[in-house]
Amino acid sequence: MCELLGMSFNRLVGCRFSFERFAKRGVDNPHGWGIALYPEGSRAVQVLKEPLKAGTSKLAEFVGKYTHFNSDIFLSHIRHATSEISYANTHPFVRELNGREYAFAHNGTLFNYQEGLPLGRWKPIGSTDSEFAFCYLLSKMEDIYPIRNDESFISLENIMKEINQYGNFNCLFTDGEYLFCYRDKNGYRGLCYTERKPPYHNDNAKLVDADVEINFKETKEPGERGVVVATAPLTDETWQDIVPGTLIVFLGGKQVFPVNEEDEEDLEEKILLALHRIRTSPSRVCVFVIASTVGMKLDEAHKVLQPLIDEGLIKQDSRDQDGPFDPHSTYYTVRAKREEIDQLLHEDTAKVRAPKTDLNFSEAGNSDKIQACVNCLIYYKKGTTFCRKCLCGIMDLDKQIADIIFCLNEKGYKTRFSCAGHGGDSVPYISFNTDIEKM
C-alpha cells in the first residue's frame, strides 16, 4: 500500500538521503510517486510527480541524486492505486488557502464519504478519496484559520478524526512552514518519526536494506535539527510511533503540538540553571560540569546548551579540540550579552524566590510546606528544583523545621542537609557544614 514521507528542518537541507531508500519501496507501490518542497525557504510549493513506478522513473532517479533541491520542508508519497492511474490522481495534491500553498498526501482508503463530507469552494480534479478529503479539510480549515496555536491544532485534529470515520486515514500535509502528521485511529499501516539533532551519536545512519551511508557529522551543521516522518522506519536510527488517532505538528524540526508542559517547564528551568552556572563561574565551564549542575545525562546536555548557543548567549572556547557537546568542551558567556544575561537571571530569581516575611513560620503547622535550599537557606515559591544562588537542590520542608534551620544559621551553625521534617517513622536530623558540639 501507499507510503508517506515528510521532513521538517530548521535550516535548508537536501532530500537525497531519505528519498533514495523511500523510492525503492515503489516496487510494492508501482502506480505513482511524488515529492513536494518549498525551494530555498519559499512558501510557494514545487511539486514533481508521475503516475509511474518510482524505480523505473528517470525523473525519480534524478530527484534521488540531485543535490540542489534545498528546502526546510519536504513531503513525498509512493502510490498503490485504488482508483484510476493518472497524473491527476498522483500525490501530493496542492491547493492555496489564505495566501499559502498547501501540499497533501494520504495513505489508506475511505468509503461512502461523499455525503458525510460536504465540499466547499475546493473541488477535486481527479477521482481519489485522498484529494476529496483534502478539499474537505481545506474547507474546514478556513473556519479555524490561522492555524498557529494549540486551540487551532486541537480543532484540526478533530477534523482529521471526522474524516477517519470513513475508513483508513494516515496523512501528511504542510503549508511550507508547519508539517502536520495524522495517524489513523486504528493504527493502519503505521506512521513514525525520528529526530536528527546534535550530538549525532549515530554518526553513520544506514538506510535499511540499502548500501548507502552518510556521516552526519560531515553533513550536519552544529545547530541543525529536524525530523523525518515515514510510514515505516527508513534507517537504523531510533524511530518513535505516532499514537493512533492523534495529530503531531512540527515547526522548524521541533514538535510544537502536542507538547508536555511539565517537560517544557523543567527544560526551561535547566537551561536557566546552565546559564547561571556558566555566568557565575570565574573561568570556562566544561560540558561535564554543566550536565552535573542541571542533573542531566551527558548525552542530553545539548538540550540545555543548544538553545543558549542559538540565542548567542554562550560560546564554545576556540581552544577546544573536541565537538560542541564533548564532556571536555568548555563554554563561557558572550561578553556583549552579559548585561542582558544578568537581567534575565535577576528576573528569574525574583520570580521564584519567596521573602521570609511571607512564610509566617511561627504559625506553621506540620502540614505546611516550603521549598528551601538548606545549603544557603533561601526560600522559594513553587516551580523550581534548584537554588538560584548556589545551584544546590532544594527540598520540600515542613515550615517548622525550616524555622529551626533558620535559627541555627543565624547563631552561626551553618546547616548543609536535613530531613524534610514530615511526619512518619523516619528519624528527624540536621547536618552541618562543620563539626560542632552537641547543644
N, C-alpha and C positions, 0 to 999 in steps of 0.2 A: 504494500500500500504506500501512499504518498509519504514523503519525508520532508521535514521542515528544518531550516537553519536560520538563525538570527545572530547578529553580533552587535554589541554596543561598546564603544570605547570612549575614553575622554580625550583622545587625540586621533588624528587621521592615521589609519593603518591600511595595510593591503589585505586582500581576502585570499590570497593564493593558498596559504597553509591549510585552512579549514575546508575550502571549497574542493580541493583536489580529492580528498577522501570522500567527501559528500557526493561528488559527481559519480564516483564508482558505484554508488548504490542505484544508479539508473538502470542497472542490469535487471533489477526486480521492479523497477518503475519506469517502463520504457516509453511512456506516452507524452513526455514533455519535461522541460526544465526551464527555470528562470531565476534571475537574480535582480534585485533592486538595490541601488545605492544612491548616496547623495554626494556627488563628486566634490572634493575639496571643501567640504563643510557647507555646501549649498543646501538650501531647503527645497530645491527643485530636484525631483527624483529622476534617475536614469534607470531604465529597465531594459534588460536583454533577456529574451526568452524565445523558445522554439518548441513546436509540438513534435519533438524528436527525442530519441534516446540520448541522454547526455553523453554516454560513452562513445557514440558514433558521430556526435556533432563537432564540426570543425570550430564553430563559434564557442562551444563549451570548452573545447581544448584550449582555445586562445585565451578565454577568461581565466582558466586554471593556471596559466603560465604568465599572463600579463602582469607586470609589476607596477603599472602606473594607475591602476584603479585604486584610488585612495579615498576613504570615507570614514566617518566615525560610526556609521550605521550601515549594516548590510542585512538583507533579508532574501532568502533563497528557498526554492521549492523543487522537488523532483516528483513527477506526477505518475500515478497509476489511475487511468481514466475509468470513470463510471458513467460518462456521457461522451458525446462526440469529441474526437481528437481533432483539435483545431487551434489556431493561434489565439482566437478569441476566448477559448476555454483554458488557456495555459496561464498558470500563476507565475508571478504575483499580478494582482489586479491593482489599478491605480485610479484614484479619484481625488478631486480637490474639495476641501472643506475650509471655509473661512481663511483663504489665502495660504493654506498649507496643502501639500500634496501627500496623500496617504498611500502607502503600499500595503497589500494584504495577501496572506496565503493561508490556506486551510487544509487540514488533514482530517478525513472522516467522511461520512455520508449522512445527509439529512433526508427525512421522509415527511411527506404531507405538510410541508411548511408554508406553502404559498398563502393560504388563507390566514394562518396564525401569525404570519409576519408581514403585515401590510407595508408596502413600499411608499416612500415619499417622493421627492423630486429626483432621486437617483434611480436609474433603471439599468439592469444588466444588459450587456452587449452579447454575451454568449449564453449558453444554456446550462451552466453549472449551478448546483446548490451553493457552492462556495461564493460565487460572485453575487448571487441573490442575497445571501446572508450578509455580505459586505455592504451592499446597498442599504439593507435594512439597518445595519449597525450605524452607518453614517447618518441616516435619518434620525435615529435616536440620540446619537452623539451631538447633533445640532442643538438639542434641547438642553444639554448639560455643558456645552462649550463655554469657556475654555476648560480643557481637562488638564489641570495642573496641581490638584491637591487631593488629599485623602477622600474628601466628600465626593468629588467627581470620579475618583478611581473606584470607589465603592459602587456608585451608580453604574459605572461602566461594567464592573464585574457582574452586577445583577442583569444587565442586558445580555452578557455572554451566557449566563445561566439560562436565560429565557430562550435563547437560540438553541442551547444544548438540549432542551426538552424534546427537540425534534430529531435527535439522532446523535451520532458521534461528532464531537466538535473540539478539535485542537486547532488553535490558530495563533499566528504571529502577525502583528501589524505595527506600523510606525508612521509618524509624521515627520521623520527626519531628525527628530530630537529625542523623543521618548520611544522606547521599544516595549510594546505591550505583548505579554505572553499569557495565553489562557490554556489550561489543560482540561480536557474532557472530564466530566464529573465521575465517570465510571473508570477512569484511568486507561481509556482506549489508546493503544499503541505506545503511549509514553511521551513525556516531554521533560527534559532535564537541562541543566546548565553547569558550566564550570567557570570559575573566576580566574582571571590572569592578572596578577599584580605582583609587584616586588614584595619580598625577595622571591625570585623564581627558583624554588627549591628543586623542581623538576626541570632541570636545565635543558634536557633533550626530550621533549614530549614527542612520543612516537605515534603516528597515525595507526589506528587499529587495522590489521591486515594489509598494511601498505608499507612499502620500503621507503618511507620519507621521514626525515627527522629535521628539526630546526632547533638550534641553540637559542633559547630565549634571551640569554644574557647578551648575545650578539645582536639580536634583532629588536629588543625592547629597551626603551629609554627608562631611566630610573623612576620617573613619575608616571609612567604609563600604566593604566589599569583598564580592564574590560571584562566582559562576559561573553561566552559563546553558548547559545541555546540550540538544542537539537532534539530530534525525535529519539535518538539513541546516542550514547557516547561515541565521539569521533576519535578520541585519543586515549592514551593510558593515564591521563590525569584523573583527579577525583571529580566525579560528576554528582550533582545533587538533583534528586527528583523533585519536580514541582508537584505540590499537593493537588490531587484531583479536585476539580470544581473551583479552582482559585485562579485569580489573576495576579501576575507579578509584573511590576513596571521597573524598567531600568532607565537611568539617565546618566550619560557620560560614564558608562561602565560600572555604575553603582546602583544597587537596589534602593528604590525610593518608596516602593509600596509592595507589600505591607512592611512596616518597619517596627521592630520590637523597641518600644520607647525606653524600657528599662535598660536594655543593652546600649542604646544610643546615649542615654544619660551617663551610664557608667563609663563608656568610652570617652565621652567629652570630659568627664572628671579626670580620667587618667591622662588625657592629652594636656590638660592644665597642670597636672602634677609633674609631668615630664618637663614642661616648660619652666615651672618653678624650680625644679632641681637643676636644670641647665643654667638658668639665670642667676641663681644664688651661689653657684659653685665658683670658687676663685680661679678655676682652670677648666680645661676641656673635660667633658664627661663622656665616658665610653658607653656603648650600647648596653653592655652587660649591667652597668650600674643603673642606667635609666630603666631597663626592664625590671630589675630588682626593686627599684624605688616604687614603681607603679603596680608591682605584683603581677607581671605578665611573663609568659614564657618567652625565651629568646626569639623563637621563630614567629612570635606575634608582635615583636617590638615595632615593626614597621607600621602597625596600626596607629601608634601614637606619634611616631616620627614623621611619617609621610605628610600628614596634614600640616604640621609645623614647617616642613620644608616647602610645601606648595604655597603657604602663606608668606614665605620669605622671612620667617621669624628666626630660624636657626640655619646653621650651615655646617657641613662636614669639614673638618680640618684638611687642608690641602696636602698635608704631610702624610696622611693615612695611606697605607699601601693596599688596604682591602676595600671591598664594596661598601655601599652605604649602610648596610644592616649587619655587617660582621660584628661579632661581640667586641672586637678590639677597636672598631672605628669610633671616632670621637666627634663631639658636636659642641658648638658654642653659639650664643645668641648673636645675631647680626647687630653690629654697633648702631647703625642708623635706626634700628627698630626698638632699641632698648627702652626709650621713653614710652613708646606705645605698649610694650610688653609689661612694664611696671604698672601702667594704668590698668591694663587688663587684669593683672594679678591682684591689684588692690581692690578692684571691683568684685572679683571673685571671692576674696577673703571676706569682704564686708557682707556679701550675700549669704555666706554660710556660717559666719561666726555669731555666737549668741552672747550678749553682755551678761556679766554675772548678776547685775542688778535685776535682770528679768527672770532669774531662776528661783528666787524665793525659797532657798534651801530650808530655812528654819521651820517652814510649814509643810515640808515634803513628807509624803507617806511612803511606805515600802513599795507601792506600785508605780510611783513616779520615777520616770527615767530621764536621763540626759546623756547626750553624746559628749564625750570628753576625751582629750588626749592626756593620759596620766604621766606622760613624759614632760610636758610643759604646762599642763593644766589649762588648756584653752577649751572653752565650751562651744559646742556647735549646734546649729539647728539641724533638722533632718535634711538628708540629701547629700551627705559626704561620708567618705570612709577613711580619709587620710587627713591628718593635721596639716593645715596650710602653712604653719610656721616651721615645724621640724620634720614634716613628711612621715611621721610615725603613724601607725594605725590608731584609730580611735575606738573607744569602747562604749557600749550602751550601759551606763551605770545607773544604779539607784541614786537618787539625789542625796540621800542621807550619807552614803559612803563618799560621794563627791564632796560633800561639805567637810567630812573628816579629812580627806586628802588635801583640800584647800587649806585647812587649818594647819596641817603638818608642814605644808610647803611654806606657809607664812612664818613658821617658827624655825625654818632653816633645815627641816628634814625633807630633802628632795626625793620625791617618790618616782618610781620607774614603772612598776606594774601593780596591778591589783586584781582581785576578783571583781565580778560585776556588781556584787552586793545583793544579788537577787535572793529571794527566799529559796529554801531547799535543803538538801542534806550536805551540800558542799561546805567545806571549812573556809570561812572568810579569811582573806590575807591581803597584806600590802607589802610590797618590796621597795627597797630604797636604792638610790644611786651609790651610796657608801655604807660601810658597816656602821651601825650605831648600837649604843647600849639600849637594852630593853627599858621602856618607860614604865 
